[in-house]
Amino acid sequence: MGALDALKDLLGRTADYAAQFHGTLADRPVRGRATFDELVDALGGPLADEGAEDADVLAELVAAAEPGVVGTQTGRYFGFVIGSALPSSVAADWLATAWDQNAFSVTTSPAAAAVEEVAAGWLADLLGLPPGVASGFVTGAQGANTTALAAARHHVLAAAGWDVARDGLHGAPRIRVLAGEERHVTVDRALRLLGLGTAALEPVPADGQGRMRADVLRERLGSGAGPTIVCAQAGNVNTGAFDPIDELAGACAEAGAWLHVDGAFGLWAAASPRFRHLTAGCERADSWATDAHKWLNVPYDCGVVFCRHPASHGQAMAVAASYLQRAEGRSPSDWVPESSRRARGFAVWAALRALGRSGVADLVDRCCDHARTFADRLGAEPGVEILNDVVLNQVLVRFGDDETTREVVRRVQEGGVCWLGATDWQGRAAMRISVSSFRTTSEDVELSAAAILEAAGAGR
């Protein structure tokens, strides 16, 4: 068999297996069936002196790894705000891998650079962001938040007469960072990575749904001076609640503060006419972070950062060297911290092209409707409490006390009908349901709710 025939055979086997795997999604347990140690044993052992045939390697990998594959592609996975992957985006991602394009610059791949330019423009329009925003494709919301806050750091220090790109932070004016008490942990990590440290953070009290209190923020902004960054949240990771971003934007404008919006999943509400009101004021921010592998349902990993101030964004990220040949057009590496990276834009372009504006809106609407059904179905049962106002796709459920709640979560996870997570909300244990998959149907919700209630009955 020639090299090309062998490659065709290998890729054909891979496609056949992938189709077969997807054919099992309706019936396979959602949880992984093997333990970590079992998988290490199956995959491990000493590295062989001699290599194996490609087809044999593929077969070995499937046999060893599949028992540990979690059914995130099913319609009954409700953990961690993880979406499935649309067929069009999977196929486009396979092509991106087959093409093996380095999305560093126009020189390394004109196609990768162009598809990111187009897809980012579509996203900005879909999410209601102002014209002319800069953008970059990163690994996820952590990368997007860090990149946006790097741009913010550069911008607010430049306004104070300090060039952080040249002089670093030693001796720089102190930056104040204000964020809600219920902010996502990626904000804290970003501050550590950027050298600002978590001591720069001034937590602002939140209300009972996790929304930052705008009155307290306004008071804090008025009582301090110097370079200031405010981090707002579009979609609390537990409740789905939105900070009052329009009010926050007004306060930031008066104080001359940079406003960043962490909208990892919640920013997608802007694509839905029914839920767009939740994002009111987001268009007034200075930077935004979101994830395409959440509600757009593209394969991992894909986050997107946007910035109203291209100069500050570019100055914080861009690199230059004599050997880095340039060509006419936008260089993706000027807007993100990575140089060598895969071409994430192809999958995003394919998902948006396949769904269209109405398809994205329908995806958001259906997930939110399913979340509402979960809340109604579970909350109607005696001894079951819904802890949050279900405004989006997140549902917090409690079964009596902490011990019982955690036990119900454990039983559901082990049962395999669906998978959902546990969390603590305002000092109380809760089950956390996140509906983010295009595959979730009403039947999936009913099957999952029944499994949850069965686990709750068994735990009493």
C-alpha positions in Angstrom: 0.0 0.0 0.0 1.4 3.4 -1.0 1.8 6.3 1.4 -1.3 8.1 0.0 -3.4 5.0 0.1 -2.3 4.3 3.7 -3.3 7.9 4.6 -6.7 7.5 3.0 -7.2 4.2 4.9 -6.2 5.8 8.2 -8.4 8.8 7.8 -11.2 6.7 6.6 -10.9 4.5 9.7 -10.9 7.6 11.8 -14.0 9.0 10.2 -15.8 5.6 10.5 -15.0 5.4 14.2 -16.1 9.0 14.8 -19.4 8.3 13.1 -19.8 5.1 15.1 -19.0 7.0 18.3 -21.6 9.7 17.6 -24.1 6.9 16.8 -23.8 5.7 20.4 -24.4 9.1 22.1 -28.1 8.5 22.7 -27.5 5.3 24.7 -24.0 5.5 26.2 -23.5 6.5 29.8 -22.7 10.1 30.1 -19.9 9.6 32.7 -16.6 8.0 31.9 -16.6 4.3 32.7 -12.9 3.9 33.7 -10.9 5.3 36.5 -7.8 7.5 36.0 -5.5 4.7 37.2 -7.2 2.2 34.9 -6.7 4.5 32.0 -3.0 5.1 32.8 -2.5 1.4 33.0 -4.3 0.9 29.6 -2.4 3.7 27.9 0.9 3.3 29.7 3.8 1.0 30.2 7.3 1.5 28.9 7.7 3.3 25.6 8.5 0.7 23.0 11.8 0.7 21.1 10.1 0.2 17.8 7.2 2.2 16.4 3.8 0.7 15.4 1.7 1.0 12.2 -0.5 4.0 12.2 -3.7 2.0 11.9 -2.6 -0.1 14.9 -1.8 3.0 16.9 -5.3 4.3 16.2 -7.0 1.1 17.2 -4.9 0.9 20.4 -5.8 4.5 21.3 -9.5 3.9 20.8 -9.5 0.7 22.9 -7.5 2.2 25.7 -9.0 5.7 25.9 -12.7 5.4 25.0 -13.7 4.0 28.5 -12.5 7.3 29.9 -14.3 9.5 27.4 -17.0 11.6 29.0 -20.3 12.1 27.0 -20.0 15.9 26.7 -21.3 15.5 23.1 -24.6 14.1 24.4 -27.7 16.1 25.1 -27.6 15.1 28.8 -24.3 16.6 29.9 -25.0 19.6 32.2 -21.7 20.2 33.8 -19.3 23.2 33.8 -21.1 25.1 31.0 -19.7 22.8 28.3 -21.4 22.8 25.0 -21.4 20.0 22.4 -19.8 20.4 19.0 -21.9 21.1 15.9 -21.2 18.7 13.0 -20.1 21.6 10.8 -17.6 22.8 13.4 -16.2 19.3 14.0 -15.7 18.8 10.2 -14.0 22.3 9.9 -11.8 21.5 12.9 -10.7 18.3 11.3 -9.8 20.2 8.1 -7.9 22.7 10.3 -5.9 19.8 11.7 -5.4 18.2 8.3 -4.2 21.5 6.8 -2.1 22.0 10.0 -2.0 25.8 9.6 -0.2 27.9 12.1 -2.5 30.9 12.7 0.5 33.2 13.5 0.3 35.6 10.5 -0.7 36.1 7.0 2.6 34.8 5.9 2.2 31.5 7.8 -1.4 31.0 6.6 -3.4 33.6 4.7 -6.4 31.4 5.0 -6.2 31.1 8.8 -5.7 34.9 9.2 -8.6 35.7 6.8 -11.0 33.3 8.4 -10.3 34.8 11.9 -10.9 38.3 10.5 -14.2 37.3 9.0 -15.4 35.1 11.9 -14.5 37.7 14.5 -16.4 40.4 12.6 -19.5 38.1 12.4 -19.2 37.5 16.2 -18.8 41.2 17.1 -21.9 42.0 15.1 -23.9 39.1 16.5 -23.0 40.0 20.1 -23.8 43.7 19.6 -20.3 45.0 20.1 -19.3 48.4 18.6 -17.8 48.6 15.1 -14.0 48.6 14.8 -13.2 46.4 17.9 -10.0 44.5 17.9 -10.2 40.8 18.4 -8.2 37.6 19.0 -8.7 33.9 19.2 -7.4 32.3 22.4 -7.8 29.0 24.3 -10.8 30.1 26.4 -12.2 32.7 28.8 -9.0 32.5 30.9 -6.9 33.5 27.9 -9.5 36.1 26.8 -9.8 37.7 30.2 -6.0 37.8 30.6 -5.5 39.3 27.2 -8.2 41.9 27.8 -6.8 42.9 31.2 -3.3 43.1 29.6 -4.7 45.7 27.2 -6.5 47.4 30.1 -3.3 47.5 32.1 -1.4 49.1 29.2 -4.2 51.6 28.6 -4.8 52.9 32.1 -1.1 53.1 32.9 -0.4 55.0 29.6 -3.1 57.5 30.7 -1.2 57.9 33.9 2.1 58.6 32.0 3.6 55.1 32.5 4.8 52.9 29.7 4.4 49.4 31.1 5.6 47.7 27.9 9.0 49.4 28.3 9.3 49.9 32.0 7.3 47.0 33.5 5.4 47.4 36.8 8.2 48.2 39.2 7.6 51.7 40.3 4.4 52.0 38.2 1.3 53.7 39.6 -0.8 51.3 41.5 -3.8 49.9 39.5 -7.1 49.4 41.3 -9.2 46.5 40.1 -12.8 46.4 41.2 -14.9 43.2 40.6 -17.9 41.6 42.2 -17.6 39.2 45.0 -19.1 36.5 42.7 -16.6 37.1 39.9 -15.2 34.1 38.1 -11.9 32.7 39.3 -10.2 33.4 35.9 -10.2 37.1 36.8 -8.0 36.4 39.9 -5.7 34.2 37.9 -5.4 36.8 35.2 -4.3 39.4 37.8 -1.6 37.0 39.1 -0.4 36.3 35.6 -0.2 40.0 34.7 1.8 40.9 37.8 -0.9 43.0 39.4 -1.6 40.4 42.1 -4.8 39.7 43.8 -4.0 42.4 46.4 -4.9 44.9 43.7 -8.5 43.5 43.7 -11.2 45.3 45.6 -14.2 43.0 45.8 -17.6 44.7 45.4 -20.6 43.2 47.3 -23.1 41.3 45.3 -26.8 40.8 45.8 -28.6 37.5 46.4 -28.3 36.4 42.8 -24.6 37.2 42.5 -25.0 40.6 40.7 -22.4 43.3 41.5 -24.1 46.2 43.4 -23.8 49.3 41.2 -24.4 51.7 44.0 -21.4 50.3 45.9 -19.2 50.4 42.8 -20.1 54.0 42.2 -19.2 54.9 45.8 -15.9 53.0 45.6 -15.0 54.7 42.3 -15.7 58.0 43.9 -13.6 57.4 47.0 -10.4 56.4 45.2 -8.1 57.7 42.5 -5.5 56.5 40.0 -5.6 54.0 37.2 -8.7 51.8 37.6 -10.1 48.7 36.0 -13.6 47.3 36.6 -14.5 43.7 35.8 -18.2 43.0 35.3 -19.8 39.7 34.7 -22.3 38.7 32.0 -23.7 35.4 33.3 -22.8 34.3 36.8 -21.3 30.8 36.6 -23.8 29.5 39.3 -27.0 31.5 38.8 -26.6 32.9 35.3 -27.4 36.4 36.6 -25.9 39.5 34.9 -24.3 42.4 36.6 -26.2 45.7 36.0 -23.7 46.5 33.2 -25.4 49.6 31.9 -25.3 51.2 35.4 -21.7 50.0 35.8 -20.7 51.5 32.5 -22.2 54.9 33.5 -20.2 54.9 36.7 -17.0 53.9 34.9 -17.4 56.6 32.3 -17.8 59.2 35.0 -14.7 57.9 36.9 -12.5 57.3 33.7 -12.2 53.6 34.6 -11.8 50.8 32.1 -14.8 48.4 32.0 -14.1 44.8 31.1 -17.0 42.3 30.7 -16.4 38.6 31.4 -19.0 37.0 29.3 -17.7 33.5 28.8 -21.2 32.1 28.2 -23.6 34.9 29.1 -22.5 37.3 26.4 -24.2 34.9 23.9 -27.6 36.1 25.3 -27.0 39.2 23.0 -27.6 36.9 20.0 -31.2 36.2 21.2 -34.0 38.8 20.8 -35.7 37.2 23.9 -32.6 37.5 26.2 -30.7 40.4 24.7 -32.0 42.7 27.4 -29.8 41.0 29.9 -26.7 42.3 28.2 -27.9 46.0 28.1 -24.8 48.2 28.5 -22.3 45.6 27.3 -21.7 47.6 24.2 -20.4 50.5 26.3 -17.5 48.4 27.8 -13.8 48.6 26.8 -13.1 44.9 26.5 -15.0 41.6 26.4 -14.2 37.9 26.8 -16.3 35.0 25.6 -16.0 31.3 24.7 -17.0 29.8 21.4 -16.7 26.2 22.9 -19.5 27.0 25.3 -22.7 28.3 23.7 -21.6 28.4 20.1 -20.9 24.7 20.4 -17.6 24.5 18.6 -14.9 21.9 19.6 -12.4 22.7 22.3 -10.5 25.0 22.6 -11.7 28.4 21.5 -12.1 31.6 23.3 -12.4 35.1 21.8 -11.3 38.5 23.2 -12.5 41.8 21.9 -11.2 45.3 22.7 -12.6 48.8 21.9 -9.0 50.2 21.9 -7.0 48.5 19.1 -3.9 50.6 19.8 -3.8 49.5 23.5 -4.6 45.9 22.6 -2.0 45.7 19.9 0.7 47.4 22.0 0.1 44.9 24.8 0.3 41.9 22.6 2.2 42.5 19.3 5.7 41.1 18.7 8.3 42.0 16.0 11.6 40.4 14.9 13.6 40.6 11.7 12.9 36.9 10.8 9.1 37.3 11.3 8.2 38.1 7.7 5.1 40.2 7.3 2.6 40.3 4.5 -0.3 42.6 3.8 -3.3 41.9 6.0 -4.1 41.5 9.7 -1.7 39.4 11.6 -3.5 37.3 14.3 -0.4 37.1 16.5 -0.6 40.9 17.1 -3.7 40.4 19.3 -3.0 37.3 21.4 -0.2 36.0 23.7 0.5 32.9 21.6 2.6 32.7 18.5 2.4 29.1 17.4 -1.2 28.0 17.6 -3.8 26.1 15.7 -6.3 27.8 13.4 -9.3 28.1 15.6 -11.2 30.4 13.2 -12.2 27.7 10.8 -14.5 25.9 13.3 -16.1 29.2 14.4 -16.7 30.3 10.8 -18.3 27.0 10.0 -20.6 27.1 13.1 -21.8 30.6 12.3 -22.2 29.8 8.6 -24.2 26.7 9.5 -26.4 28.3 12.1 -26.9 31.8 10.8 -28.1 34.6 13.0 -31.5 32.9 13.7 -29.9 29.5 14.4 -27.7 31.0 17.2 -30.7 32.7 18.7 -32.7 29.5 18.6 -29.8 27.6 20.2 -29.7 30.1 23.1 -33.5 30.1 23.4 -33.9 26.4 23.5 -31.2 25.9 26.2 -32.8 28.6 28.4 -36.2 27.0 27.9 -34.8 23.6 29.0 -33.3 25.2 32.1 -36.7 26.7 32.9 -38.2 23.2 32.5 -35.6 21.7 34.8 -36.5 24.3 37.5 -40.2 23.8 37.1 -40.0 20.0 37.1 -37.7 19.7 40.0 -39.0 22.6 42.0 -42.5 21.1 42.0 -41.4 18.2 44.1 -41.6 18.3 48.0 -38.2 18.9 49.6 -36.6 20.3 46.5 -35.6 23.9 46.4 -34.5 26.0 43.4 -32.0 28.5 44.8 -31.7 31.0 41.9 -33.9 33.0 39.6 -33.6 31.1 36.4 -32.9 33.9 34.0 -30.7 32.0 31.5 -29.3 28.5 31.3 -28.2 27.9 34.9 -30.2 26.1 37.6 -29.2 25.6 41.3 -31.0 22.9 43.1 -31.0 21.9 46.8 -32.3 18.8 48.4 -32.9 19.5 52.1 -29.4 19.9 53.6 -25.8 19.9 52.5 -25.2 16.2 53.0 -28.3 15.1 51.2 -27.6 17.5 48.3 -24.1 16.3 47.8 -25.2 12.6 48.0 -27.9 13.2 45.3 -25.3 14.8 43.0 -23.0 11.8 43.6 -25.8 9.3 42.8 -26.7 11.1 39.6 -23.1 11.3 38.4 -22.6 7.6 39.1 -25.9 6.7 37.5 -24.8 7.7 34.0 -28.1 9.0 32.6 -26.9 12.5 32.8 -24.0 14.4 34.4 -24.1 17.6 36.4 -22.0 19.3 39.0 -21.9 20.3 42.6 -21.2 23.7 44.0 -21.6 25.9 47.1 -23.8 28.9 46.8 -23.8 31.5 49.5 -22.7 28.9 52.1 -25.1 26.2 51.0 -24.4 23.0 48.9 -26.3 22.9 45.6 -26.6 20.9 42.5 -25.6 22.9 39.4 -27.3 22.3 36.1 -26.0 24.1 33.0 -27.8 23.6 29.7 -25.4 24.5 26.9 -25.7 21.8 24.2 -27.5 22.0 20.8 -28.3 18.3 21.2 -30.4 18.7 24.4 -34.0 17.8 23.7 -37.2 17.9 25.8 -36.8 14.1 26.1 -33.3 14.5 27.5 -34.6 17.0 30.1 -37.4 14.6 31.1 -35.0 11.6 31.4 -32.5 13.6 33.4 -35.1 15.1 35.7 -36.5 11.7 36.4 -33.0 10.4 37.1 -32.4 13.3 39.5 -35.6 12.7 41.4 -35.0 9.0 41.6 -31.6 9.7 43.1 -33.1 12.1 45.5 -35.7 9.5 46.6 -33.1 6.9 47.0 -31.1 9.3 49.2 -33.9 9.9 51.7 
